[in-house]
Amino acid sequence: MDSTFEGGFANPVFDAQTSFRAIMDALANPGTPHKLAETALAQGPLKVELASTLLTLSDADTHIWLSETLRTEPIEAFIAFHTGAPLTRDPGRATFAIVASVDELPRFDEFNLGTQEYPDRSTTIVLAVPALSGGADIVLRGPGVNDHWHCSPIGLPEDFLTQWVENRELFPRGIDLLLVADGHVIGLPRSTRISEGH
């Protein structure tokens, strides 16, 4: 059978709940890895972690922006079949941005940053990275962080800290960021203050 039709969760309700809980816990506890459901099948460059997050978060009311290597007929058919989510080529209209690698990630301020009245309408970016540890150390502070927390994901933009400071200054507006790799997700919500580690 075409993987477009068989590539969803093996146990849709249970697996979606598992991944949803992981994503919510990741955003509530910035910088800490949480395990996603892994029964979704990778769709070419749409890695398992991206597929799992996409299946969990998207529906007919969420506009999805795909990075360039994900804009293939099989992946678009997979999204249409399993979620019914409309696709957009305009990052400023995206509810969720699904990004295969940092090389395909626009600047944060090109996405929907929300409004003062509706800050929750901003884009959540889901970025696949090579690993959630082993990179340059960053320090997290703010809601959900007990004093401070260190993490070291590999695959962030070179000017990540500069972009994040600008994003944080927009609060309550601004994007939220989910990093996925190795079956896990790390959340970096807009409320988090991030600085260079030592």
LOZAFI-111551 format. One line per 4 residues: number of its first residue (from 1); their letters; for each residue x, y, z of C-alpha. Coordinates in nm, 2 decimals, decimal comma. Layout:
NUM> A> X/Y/Z; ...
***
This chain:
1> MDST> 0,00/0,00/0,00; 0,11/0,36/-0,07; 0,29/0,50/0,24; 0,07/0,81/0,20
5> FEGG> -0,22/0,61/0,34; -0,04/0,38/0,58; 0,21/0,62/0,72; 0,00/0,76/1,01
9> FANP> 0,01/0,66/1,37; -0,04/0,28/1,43; -0,27/0,37/1,72; -0,40/0,71/1,63
13> VFDA> -0,57/0,81/1,95; -0,31/0,68/2,19; -0,01/0,79/1,98; -0,15/1,14/1,93
17> QTSF> -0,22/1,17/2,30; 0,14/1,05/2,37; 0,30/1,31/2,14; 0,06/1,59/2,25
21> RAIM> 0,16/1,53/2,61; 0,53/1,53/2,51; 0,49/1,86/2,32; 0,29/2,03/2,60
25> DALA> 0,55/1,90/2,86; 0,83/2,03/2,65; 0,68/2,38/2,63; 0,60/2,38/3,00
29> NPGT> 0,96/2,27/3,08; 1,18/2,45/2,83; 1,50/2,28/2,73; 1,41/1,93/2,85
33> PHKL> 1,37/1,64/2,61; 1,04/1,45/2,60; 0,97/1,14/2,40; 0,73/1,15/2,10
37> AETA> 0,52/0,86/1,97; 0,73/0,70/1,70; 0,48/0,48/1,52; 0,43/0,72/1,23
41> LAQG> 0,64/0,64/0,93; 0,89/0,88/0,78; 0,79/1,02/0,45; 1,12/1,07/0,27
45> PLKV> 1,27/1,39/0,41; 0,97/1,42/0,65; 1,14/1,25/0,94; 0,95/1,04/1,20
49> ELAS> 0,97/1,32/1,46; 0,83/1,58/1,21; 0,56/1,34/1,10; 0,46/1,26/1,46
53> TLLT> 0,44/1,63/1,55; 0,26/1,72/1,24; 0,00/1,44/1,29; -0,05/1,55/1,65
57> LSDA> -0,09/1,93/1,60; -0,25/1,99/1,26; -0,61/1,97/1,15; -0,84/2,14/0,89
61> DTHI> -0,81/2,47/1,07; -0,43/2,49/1,09; -0,23/2,64/0,80; 0,10/2,44/0,75
65> WLSE> 0,41/2,59/0,59; 0,66/2,33/0,47; 1,03/2,40/0,41; 1,15/2,34/0,05
69> TLRT> 1,26/1,98/0,06; 0,93/1,88/0,22; 0,72/2,03/-0,07; 0,68/1,71/-0,26
73> EPIE> 0,36/1,55/-0,39; 0,38/1,24/-0,16; 0,43/1,46/0,15; 0,15/1,70/0,06
77> AFIA> -0,07/1,40/-0,01; 0,02/1,25/0,32; -0,07/1,57/0,51; -0,40/1,61/0,31
81> FHTG> -0,50/1,25/0,38; -0,41/1,23/0,75; -0,49/1,58/0,87; -0,68/1,78/0,61
85> APLT> -0,46/2,08/0,70; -0,44/2,35/0,43; -0,09/2,43/0,31; 0,05/2,78/0,26
89> RDPG> 0,37/2,91/0,09; 0,35/3,23/0,30; 0,53/3,18/0,64; 0,33/3,48/0,76
93> RATF> 0,01/3,28/0,74; 0,14/2,96/0,90; 0,00/2,81/1,22; 0,28/2,56/1,21
97> AIVA> 0,60/2,56/1,01; 0,75/2,22/0,95; 1,12/2,26/0,87; 1,35/1,98/0,76
101> SVDE> 1,68/2,15/0,85; 1,81/2,49/0,97; 1,93/2,56/0,61; 1,57/2,59/0,51
105> LPRF> 1,45/2,80/0,80; 1,35/3,16/0,73; 1,41/3,43/0,99; 1,18/3,41/1,28
109> DEFN> 1,02/3,75/1,20; 0,90/3,62/0,86; 0,65/3,40/1,04; 0,32/3,50/1,20
113> LGTQ> 0,41/3,68/1,52; 0,05/3,71/1,64; -0,11/4,03/1,76; -0,15/4,20/2,10
117> EYPD> -0,51/4,09/2,10; -0,44/3,73/1,97; -0,08/3,64/2,05; -0,18/3,27/2,04
121> RSTT> -0,22/3,30/1,66; 0,15/3,31/1,60; 0,35/3,04/1,43; 0,49/2,74/1,61
125> IVLA> 0,81/2,63/1,42; 0,90/2,26/1,43; 1,26/2,22/1,33; 1,44/1,89/1,28
129> VPAL> 1,79/1,91/1,41; 2,08/1,66/1,40; 2,08/1,62/1,78; 1,93/1,77/2,09
133> SGGA> 2,27/1,78/2,27; 2,63/1,81/2,19; 2,62/2,16/2,04; 2,71/2,50/2,18
137> DIVL> 2,58/2,55/2,53; 2,28/2,79/2,59; 2,13/2,89/2,92; 1,75/2,91/2,96
141> RGPG> 1,56/3,12/3,22; 1,20/3,21/3,27; 0,86/3,04/3,32; 0,89/2,66/3,37
145> VNDH> 1,27/2,68/3,45; 1,39/2,64/3,80; 1,65/2,92/3,82; 1,83/2,83/3,50
149> WHCS> 1,87/2,53/3,26; 2,15/2,44/3,02; 2,10/2,26/2,69; 2,31/2,22/2,38
153> PIGL> 2,11/2,14/2,06; 2,29/2,10/1,73; 2,15/2,27/1,43; 2,03/2,61/1,54
157> PEDF> 2,07/2,92/1,32; 2,41/3,09/1,34; 2,24/3,41/1,47; 2,00/3,22/1,69
161> LTQW> 2,06/3,42/2,01; 2,02/3,75/1,83; 1,70/3,64/1,67; 1,57/3,50/1,99
165> VENR> 1,63/3,82/2,19; 1,43/4,01/1,92; 1,15/3,74/1,94; 1,15/3,76/2,32
169> ELFP> 1,11/4,14/2,32; 0,78/4,10/2,13; 0,62/3,90/2,42; 0,33/3,82/2,44
173> RGID> 0,37/3,81/2,06; 0,64/3,60/1,90; 0,70/3,25/1,77; 0,74/2,93/1,97
177> LLLV> 1,01/2,68/1,87; 1,00/2,30/1,89; 1,33/2,11/1,82; 1,30/1,74/1,73
181> ADGH> 1,56/1,47/1,69; 1,62/1,11/1,81; 1,25/1,05/1,89; 1,23/1,34/2,13
185> VIGL> 1,12/1,71/2,13; 1,25/2,01/2,32; 1,04/2,32/2,36; 1,16/2,68/2,35
189> PRST> 0,85/2,90/2,41; 0,86/3,27/2,34; 0,85/3,34/2,72; 1,20/3,18/2,76
193> RISE> 1,50/3,40/2,80; 1,80/3,24/2,63; 2,17/3,35/2,66; 2,51/3,20/2,56
197> GH> 2,65/2,94/2,80; 3,00/2,95/2,94
***
